[in-house]
Amino acid sequence: MKFKNKVALAAMLGVSLLATACSTGSKTPTSSSTIPTKVTKKTTITFWYSLTGTSKATLENLTKEFEKKNPNIKVQLQSQGGNLGDLQSKLVSSLQSPKNLPTITQAYPGWLYSAAQNKMLVNLTPYVNNKEIGWGSYSNSKIKSALWDGAKINGTQYGVPFNKSVEVLFYNKTILDKYGVKVPKTMAELKKASQEIYEKSEHKVKGVGFDSLNNYYMLAMKEKGIDFTKKLNFASSESKAVINYYADGVKDGYFMMAGTEKYMSTPFSSEKVAMFVGSTANEAYVKSGLTQGNEYGIAARPSSINVQQGTDIYMFSKATKLQRTAAFKYLKFLTSTASQATWANKTGYMPVNTDVLDSASYKASKNSKVPAILEATTKKLYYLPITKNSESAYDQINANMQTILANAGKKKSWNSDITTGQSKLIAAWKQ
């Protein structure tokens, strides 16, 4: 899953919230001791989501199981369409009338930045720290701290990690074996392997491409010790090194940009490229699309840091105290070891519960090649920090990289594009 952002919708969101700064619900408790710990009467909560197929069916089955264990709680699952864009649109329009919002929603944190600023979301820390309905502490939750951090907005814990994924290296084992190339474990090895494949195939097969250009840039900069903040300089020497690594490869032919094919799984399936770095969610497309006679493999992302991405679940402050307690009990259930084992095995999403992630049974899955390498590639996770205009800046990085790589593919200089890109990045942060 990739980070999602629609600039127009974000602008609408900011405008719509001017009239809705006040919540219609109860105040967020400042202490875990003031939270109702039992749902003593029939309570209904609503959950907006955007899932299809097996993921939708699995959520429905888990919800039924929760309701059986909690007879006073009714969870109304309300699908908002088959894609996340539909859900985002519904949230934006409903934020103008808070009474129409659900109790909880699946969302990317960037969608709800203005909602958080206007106190329309519930700070979940008191619930996490409550020993009866929560875990007593974040460390007891069995959820990686980086996943918790990724569900924060301006440093406040508004979300609970839900359907998450990371990036991995997909490779055509048949092609690598043919040319005697080992699976790369570092970015330096990735470049060398790509050059070797390109030369040995007589320029018919490119080495690698990255599905998400902004993820590529953000993680490469983080590995140089530079966080994605407004202080980041797109024209710095560190940034130029990151840009040139990819651009030089595109210019010389051994690296690929998806371009009009949109996702790297397409040229990968037709043997135009031997490897690509993309979300674990790509495995289903690779399985069904790879040309007959070819075998695919999945390895850890060839970097020391990986990206955590995907949606979380957020709670709106319009909810009553009992609804909040009921909703949090549901969220705790969804992230439990048993639920996450079911969720991960049925849907292919990364389990957010470390007991599942590290378990021998999960790693030995016969349905997917992802579980066996997830532990190794999720030791150090980074995320897009959600602050004012951070998603706009993140999207601008993607646009900058597309322009640069397009010119590199035409063997044109991209020096001026870097300078222009820095100006555009500054503007994105300031908009």
Rosetta blueprint (number, residue, H / E / L):
1 M L
2 K L
3 F L
4 K L
5 N L
6 K L
7 V H
8 A H
9 L H
10 A H
11 A H
12 M H
13 L H
14 G H
15 V H
16 S H
17 L H
18 L H
19 A H
20 T L
21 A L
22 C L
23 S L
24 T L
25 G L
26 S L
27 K L
28 T L
29 P L
30 T L
31 S L
32 S H
33 S H
34 T H
35 I L
36 P L
37 T L
38 K L
39 V L
40 T L
41 K L
42 K L
43 T E
44 T E
45 I E
46 T E
47 F E
48 W E
49 Y E
50 S L
51 L L
52 T L
53 G H
54 T H
55 S H
56 K H
57 A H
58 T H
59 L H
60 E H
61 N H
62 L H
63 T H
64 K H
65 E H
66 F H
67 E H
68 K H
69 K H
70 N L
71 P L
72 N L
73 I E
74 K E
75 V E
76 Q E
77 L E
78 Q E
79 S E
80 Q L
81 G L
82 G L
83 N L
84 L H
85 G H
86 D H
87 L H
88 Q H
89 S H
90 K H
91 L H
92 V H
93 S H
94 S H
95 L L
96 Q L
97 S L
98 P H
99 K H
100 N H
101 L L
102 P L
103 T L
104 I E
105 T E
106 Q E
107 A E
108 Y L
109 P H
110 G H
111 W H
112 L H
113 Y H
114 S H
115 A H
116 A H
117 Q H
118 N L
119 K L
120 M L
121 L E
122 V L
123 N L
124 L L
125 T H
126 P H
127 Y H
128 V H
129 N H
130 N L
131 K L
132 E L
133 I L
134 G L
135 W L
136 G L
137 S L
138 Y L
139 S H
140 N H
141 S H
142 K L
143 I E
144 K L
145 S H
146 A H
147 L H
148 W H
149 D H
150 G H
151 A L
152 K E
153 I E
154 N L
155 G L
156 T E
157 Q E
158 Y L
159 G E
160 V E
161 P E
162 F E
163 N E
164 K E
165 S E
166 V L
167 E E
168 V E
169 L E
170 F E
171 Y E
172 N E
173 K H
174 T H
175 I H
176 L H
177 D H
178 K H
179 Y L
180 G L
181 V L
182 K L
183 V L
184 P L
185 K L
186 T L
187 M H
188 A H
189 E H
190 L H
191 K H
192 K H
193 A H
194 S H
195 Q H
196 E H
197 I H
198 Y H
199 E H
200 K H
201 S L
202 E L
203 H L
204 K L
205 V L
206 K E
207 G E
208 V E
209 G E
210 F E
211 D L
212 S L
213 L H
214 N H
215 N H
216 Y H
217 Y H
218 M H
219 L H
220 A H
221 M H
222 K H
223 E H
224 K L
225 G L
226 I L
227 D L
228 F L
229 T L
230 K L
231 K L
232 L L
233 N L
234 F L
235 A L
236 S L
237 S H
238 E H
239 S H
240 K H
241 A H
242 V H
243 I H
244 N H
245 Y H
246 Y H
247 A H
248 D H
249 G H
250 V H
251 K H
252 D H
253 G L
254 Y L
255 F E
256 M E
257 M L
258 A L
259 G H
260 T H
261 E H
262 K L
263 Y L
264 M L
265 S H
266 T H
267 P H
268 F H
269 S H
270 S L
271 E L
272 K L
273 V E
274 A E
275 M E
276 F E
277 V E
278 G E
279 S E
280 T H
281 A H
282 N H
283 E H
284 A H
285 Y H
286 V H
287 K H
288 S H
289 G H
290 L L
291 T L
292 Q L
293 G L
294 N L
295 E L
296 Y E
297 G E
298 I E
299 A E
300 A E
301 R L
302 P L
303 S L
304 S L
305 I L
306 N E
307 V E
308 Q L
309 Q E
310 G E
311 T E
312 D E
313 I E
314 Y E
315 M E
316 F E
317 S L
318 K L
319 A L
320 T L
321 K H
322 L H
323 Q H
324 R H
325 T H
326 A H
327 A H
328 F H
329 K H
330 Y H
331 L H
332 K H
333 F H
334 L H
335 T L
336 S L
337 T H
338 A H
339 S H
340 Q H
341 A H
342 T H
343 W H
344 A H
345 N H
346 K H
347 T H
348 G L
349 Y L
350 M E
351 P L
352 V L
353 N E
354 T H
355 D H
356 V H
357 L H
358 D L
359 S L
360 A H
361 S H
362 Y H
363 K H
364 A L
365 S L
366 K L
367 N L
368 S L
369 K L
370 V L
371 P H
372 A H
373 I H
374 L H
375 E H
376 A H
377 T H
378 T L
379 K L
380 K L
381 L E
382 Y E
383 Y L
384 L L
385 P L
386 I L
387 T L
388 K L
389 N L
390 S H
391 E H
392 S H
393 A H
394 Y H
395 D H
396 Q H
397 I H
398 N H
399 A H
400 N H
401 M H
402 Q H
403 T H
404 I H
405 L H
406 A H
407 N H
408 A H
409 G H
410 K L
411 K L
412 K L
413 S L
414 W L
415 N H
416 S H
417 D H
418 I H
419 T H
420 T H
421 G H
422 Q H
423 S H
424 K H
425 L H
426 I H
427 A H
428 A H
429 W H
430 K H
431 Q L
